């Protein structure tokens, strides 16, 4: 139970929209199969890890234009490979 309380403390630090989204995911997860619950828990843990990295400044932040450039380049690579 201590882990759940730790996660809850972290979630409560999020903006209201993100907390609402997390609450919806938790409620939705109650109707899921055990495998789906495990996958959801792993995703939630990863999101928590990433949120902490952003909050503590250890995450590498990338400008939106740079992200767009990288995605466009990657899509071109994939399309070129598929065309061959």
SVG drawing of the C-alpha trace seen along z (x, -y; Angstrom):
<svg xmlns="http://www.w3.org/2000/svg" viewBox="-16 -25 35 36">
<polyline fill="none" stroke="black" stroke-width="0.4" points="0.0,0.0 2.9,-2.3 3.8,-2.3 0.2,-3.3 0.4,-6.2 3.7,-7.3 2.2,-7.4 -0.9,-9.2 1.3,-11.9 3.0,-12.4 -0.2,-12.4 -1.7,-15.0 1.1,-17.4 -0.2,-17.3 -2.5,-19.9 -6.2,-19.2 -6.6,-18.1 -3.9,-15.5 -5.2,-14.3 -8.7,-13.9 -7.2,-11.9 -5.3,-9.7 -8.5,-9.1 -10.4,-8.1 -7.7,-5.7 -7.7,-4.2 -11.5,-3.8 -11.5,-2.3 -8.8,0.1 -11.2,1.7 -13.1,3.3 -10.1,4.7 -8.4,8.1 -5.3,8.7 -2.9,8.5 -4.4,5.1 -4.0,3.9 -0.4,4.8 0.2,3.0 -1.6,0.0 0.4,0.0 3.6,0.1 2.5,-2.8 1.5,-4.8 4.9,-4.1 6.6,-5.3 4.5,-8.4 5.3,-9.1 9.0,-8.6 8.9,-11.0 6.9,-13.6 9.5,-13.5 12.3,-13.9 10.6,-17.0 9.9,-18.4 13.4,-17.8 15.0,-19.2 16.8,-15.9 14.7,-15.4 16.1,-16.5 13.5,-18.9 13.3,-19.2 11.8,-22.1 8.5,-21.3 10.0,-22.3 12.9,-19.9 10.5,-17.1 8.5,-17.8 11.7,-17.8 12.7,-14.4 9.3,-12.8 9.1,-14.1 12.6,-12.7 11.7,-9.4 8.5,-9.1 10.4,-9.8 12.8,-7.0 10.0,-4.6 8.2,-5.5 11.3,-5.3 12.1,-1.8 8.5,-0.6 8.6,-1.9 11.7,0.3"/>
</svg>
